[in-house]
Amino acid sequence: MNGWQPVIGLEVHARLLTRSKLFSGASASYGAAPNTRACAVDLGLPGVLPVLNREAVRMAVRFGLAVGARIASRCIFARKNYFYPDLPKGYQISQYEEPITAGGTIGIESGGAERREVRLTRAHLEEDAGRSVHEGFGGASGIDLNRAGTPLLEIVTEPVINSAADAAQCMRTIHTLVRWLGICDGNMQEGSFRCDANVSVRRAGSGALGTRTEIKNVNSFRFVERAIGYEIDRQIDLVESGGEVVQETRLYDPDRHETRPMRDKEEADDYRYFPDPDLLPVIVDDAFVAEVRDGLPELPDARRERLVREYAVGAAEAAQLVSYREAADYFEAVVEEAGGPGTARLAANWVIGELTGALNREGLRIESAPVDAGRLGRLVRRIADGTISGRMAKTVFEEMWGSDGEPDAIIEIRGLRQVTDTAEIEQLVDAVLAAHPAQVGQYLEGAEKVLGFLVGQVMKRSRGKADPRQANRTLRDRLAERRSSPPPAV
Amino acid sequence: MSGPDPYTVAGISAGLARSEFSAEEIARHFLARIEALDATINAYVTVTAELAIAQARRADDARRRGEAGPLTGVPVAHKDIFSTSGVRTTCGSRMLADHVAAYDATAVERLRESGMVTLGKTNLDEFAMGSSTESSHFGPTHNPWDLERVAGGSSGGSAAAVAAGLAPVATATDTGGSIRQPAALTGLTGLKPTYGRVSRHGLVAFASSFDQGGLLARTAEDIALVFGAMAGFDERDSTSLDAPVDDYPAALEAPIAGLRIGVQEDQLAHGVDPGVADATAAAIRELEGLGARVRPIRLEHADVGIPTYYMLAPAECSSNLSRFDGVRYGHRAQGAASIEELYVQSRTEGFGLEVKRRILAGTYALSKGYYDAYYGKAQRLRRLIADDYRRAFEEVDVIAGPTTPAPAFRLGDRLDDPIAMYLADVFTVGVNLAGLCAVSVPSGFSDGLPVGLHLTGNHLDEARLLNVAHRFQQATEWHLARPPVEHGRAPESPE
């Protein structure tokens, strides 16, 4: 890549979480039997008319405000005309010259690098097409129009991204944001969040953009990064060997790790956009914008900064906790229950470590975790106050995961209460020192690592119930006493 | 003739109210006339005899229970571009020749709910594109006044049906003059309402920003009786107007003394048939006699109405008709080897010449590189034309003139000359470009053929237009004339 600069722009399609479709009353839910979520409007029957879903406008404005975009006080819908079997009207209702939001920025941070701002061109509302199914129809194709008319927010960045890694990070940040705002479920398997990437390369220092290719419908962050990386290399190789980049649409094949020219289903190169005469201009007044603004949650960046500031959580942990809103909410609820900011680091470790691990194992999302924030908070409280050790807590946590037992009850029933009684610990320590004179001798001669062995013996003797920190401290104290006074004769 | 007139809404409504005949008898009366006469006129594409009898019996039941309204049991015919549930809705096209609609258009639904009885679906130019009803896949409609002549278009079937006494009233649509021009050519009263007054839900789109449903009937009074049931806001049409519906019958009788009538100075000068010019001048004098005051107005951009309209309407049509692709419903070509072939062959076979002409013209007007010069410029002209009317309506209450330059032309005469055909709309397209309402009222004859007076009203001023038309009809008898095909026999009274 020496001497070359990649230039990347993204077009992200986020399916909005409205109950009904963008222009019809049919359900916008995913996964129903084919063509059972398509009404006369979605089928494009003769004489039907679109009626705009106000909720979709609200969601678009919500996004616009979150990225600092200008909200158009008046925007219009346009028809994008092309023929395709899963496009029932022969045109897609989209926005062209007057989108609902313009401008705005997405801040990306990754790999310890400095924060970069990706400028957005616009975000506009449009309806999705249906789906063609080519298998299982004996050579013919099946059409499922459940998806036809579902609302999409197309988010377009300026061509200002200069690496595949940044492109993937930008996509991740947008993904976090749309879920954070509650306007998209972000499900990439179901196509709720899709990304097209425009990629070109130019000689470093050159101002002019090279010819771009468009990589269509990449549905994972990893594939976006790999597809763009492949495409950058392909274009550089091509130009360096005297070829020319052809403006075309390409498809990424993750199995073979390559991009290939795609026969574009929207083959027309002239969509004959014009304002849709069936729809009136959308007027978004100041009161509506103010109402949406009032309903905005604390945004991820602000939340992350606050977690660091208020809870002294590390930057990396904070970034992980704000990867989606439910995780951040969960974390704060745990801290609240566990006894306040003093428990925050411990709480963060538990949420990011044990809890996330268990969720991942079972493919669950945090909002449906079997252990809610209240119970985890009460568990963390018992670790923080020394009632149980971290190791014991794991046992308690496992039991909580499979039951609705309270941590205190489990601690009680299983007899897991940690031994913190000073006299009891001292008794244990003395017994261990008496049982292992050789190791004591080594320690006193300077082999400090033997201490770990001795602590282990204390834990063993207490059947794991001793507070290890206390055992450690007591051992050190006792051994220090022996240093200063000779051991009693045996 | 004694008793209520069985060819008008008012007469039928009164006769039903006084039990002089039943709804079923009235339905059978019209069905029998259709059976006897429509083979020569071809006003109907589909006659819904069984449906009509069933609806009529329900109307009679409702009347026995004391639940009848003024329209209960009154028959109506629907232009075959309004979607009718369970009844084929063809748009006069081979493309939809066998298409049975899945739902009722709002206009149809509202008239049905007011108790009206559906006689059938009337013929039209294919997808309402034309001025003669000759482009219909189901053959041309003949003018009851002269079977060798056109009934106008695109609502020629609705007009011929009412004129020949095959229905007392019919729904119609007007995109550039398609209600008013046939009304003038067949001696009827036709109302093109303000854009957005009647829901377009279920009205198969030709040009969405122009299309408007309305009515054809013998008298302004008949239209007033039916229109209120059809008009009004509909949440299923984003462009429908959320404004109260006037009491049209109550507005009919108001005196029109002091009414300010605008007349375009040079309108009768060029290319207007002398019979039409004379009838128009006489009609305006008649209105003056009723106390109206005439003043000259100027609509500066009237001359560019036709080119503006024929740029914009085809553009919208080219997109609206894309859904007819042979994939989900409608005509599908056999033997296509690829999806592209399926589109091309289905559309080639399914659409007629005029529809193809407009799709091509509209596609061109929207093309990259031509959009600004054609579509964009026409949109700007459309605004200037609307501004002309806005200024005119600061000075006058209605604008009067001829509905068409000439009476009905001969079948086939203009088929090879689309421009001559398009000029039939020269006095009517301005209203559609500006989204206003207008009415055509019978105003005399030229060489034995009816001609119409065109009255344009301001936005949502339908009540005033019907008032003026009604007062004019009280003072004249043009609307009472019957074509030679008319037999005018009342059905037998019940035993």
Interface residues (C-beta under 8 A of the other chain):
Chain A: A40 L43 G44 L45 P46 G47 V48 L49 P50 V51 L52 R79 N81 F83 P85 P88 K89 G90 Y91 I143 D270 R272 Y273 F274 P277 D278 L279 L280
Chain B: F82 S83 T89 C91 L96 H99 A101 A102 Y103 A105 R200 H201 G202 L203 V204 A205 A207 S208 S209 E235 R236 D237 S238 T239 A315 E316 S318 S319 L321 S322 R323 F324 D325 V327 R328 Y329 I339 Y343 T363 L366 S367 K368 Y371 Y375
